[in-house]
Amino acid sequence: MEEKKDQSFEEAMVELEEIVGKLEEGDVPLEESIRLFQEGMKLSKRCHNKLQDVEKQMDELLKENGETEPFTIQEED
C-alpha cells in the first residue's frame, strides 16, 4: 500500500479499519500480517497527526474584534 499524503482522515480511517479486520480474521500469513501491521501503524499516526492539527485550529477561535483566544469547553454544573 502506497503512502497517500493527500488522503483524508476519513479515507485513512476506512483503510485502517480494513487492515484491522484482516488482522482480526487471523487467516493472514505472518509476513503479510507484519506488513499490514506496519501499514496500520502509519495510518494510525497519520490520523493522529490530522487530529492534532484540527485540535490546534480549534484551540484558537476568533473573537468579535478579530483577535484569537484559546478555546475552552464550558461544562455545565
PyMOL commands that set and color helices and strands:
alter all, ss='L'
color gray80, all
select helices_A, chain A and resi 9-25+30-59
alter helices_A, ss='H'
color red, helices_A
select strands_A, chain A and resi 60-62+68-70
alter strands_A, ss='S'
color yellow, strands_A
deselect
rebuild
show_as cartoon
